[in-house]
Amino acid sequence: MAGKYSERFQNIFNFTRRFSELCGVDVIKTNYKICWKTCAIFLLINFAIGFTFYTNYVEVIVKGNYYNLLKSASILGTGLQGYTKLVNVVVQQKNMRFLYKEITEMYEIYELKSMAYRECLKYSISLVKKLLVTLFILVVITTLVVIVIPIYMLIFLETRTEIMPFKIPYIDSDTDFGYYVTFVVHAISVFFGGFGNFVIDSWLFVYAAHIPLIKNILKCKFDELDKILDSTPKDLEKSRAPLNDIFKWHQKYMFFCKVTKRTFFWVIFVQVSTEFFGIISTIVCMFLGIWPPAPAYLLYLFALFFSYCSLGNIVEVSNDDITVIIYDSCWYNLTVSDQKMILIMLRESQQAKGISIGGVAPLSMSTAMQLTKTVYTLSMMLQEFMK
């Protein structure tokens, strides 16, 4: 059994690291340094954003084609997300390594303990695997569909459609050479945009998915303490050591949540806010029929939007469970001095806060539903205005 769950976790996480190496942001390496690949991705994102503003100037200001603003708003959010995530992963690399190390140590330590602990690890591995597989399939399908639709239209309908709503300066996309050059640049941007975002999204999902693991291990520790208290109540000599371990583990839970929220604070804010506006513009593009890949991209935006909000629910539920676990323990069989430690943990658990969207609103499914209603209202208003 030794090494089983820790190795499985490392194998799963290493899958995401392959894409981080491709983008030059494998900050999990202790000797990580910015390399040429990091600079290339940074320049690619900046060029894509710059070309988008250039295209809007040509289409909107020069030609008066205001519909291009909708297509640009749909895709520009992904560029801003990638920009934020690239900068964030480099700036927060110490926290990224810290969280990874903490999780790895949990697997290495508790896979050697009783079956109850191993069941917690097994459930956590299963959850992480499902999250990553779902996210990866979503990215692959969206990337392929967005690229394949223009190819299909070119071959079977003899219609030239751009993948992304930006043009390259001094490259005339109306000519054969210009169109194919633009197509290749768009395809590269979609590929690195999709899988570059996947790296940070997957790391956030992995780290957040292990918050319930820390909570479940705490439950196992309380169960062991309850057995001791049932057999020998108010025995300070036997209960003090496991209670101290529980107290330290609860502090570990609080700190792990705090570091996770601090590490991904700006990523979550930019992700949710840009997806909110991106969904609105993509819906209008789809209804107006001005961007063929819009339906596939809309599915991608909605799926990521609700996935991010569900992470907030995971933390909220874990915080509530911690309070219940502490309160349902056999604390009444402890000595008065030890009961004060339980009281401290109970007070801290009741004051624990979940993940927020830039400190403006809680990241939760409730917020997701409220924003979805707003998206529908604004989309209908904008569609009527653009007709």
Secondary structure, 3 states (H helix, E strand, C coil): CCCHHHHHHHHHHHHHHHHHHHCCCCCCCCCCCCCHHHHHHHHHHHHHHHHHHHHHHHHHHHCCCCHHHHHHHHHHHHHHHHHHHHHHHHHCHHHHHHHHHHHHHHHHHHCCCCHHHHHHHHHHHHHHHHHHHHHHHHHHHHHHHHHHHHHHHHHHCCCCCCCCCCCCCCCCCCCHHHHHHHHHHHHHHHHHHHHHHHHHHHHHHHHHHCHHHHHHHHHHHHHHHHHHHHHCCCCHHHHHHHHHHHHHHHHHHHHHHHHHHHHCHHHHHHHHHHHHHHHHHHHHHHHHCCCCCHHHHHHHHHHHHHHHHHHHHHHHHHHHHHHHHHHCCCHHHCCHHHHHHHHHHHHHHHHCCCCEECCCEECCHHHHHHHHHHHHHHHHHHHHHHC
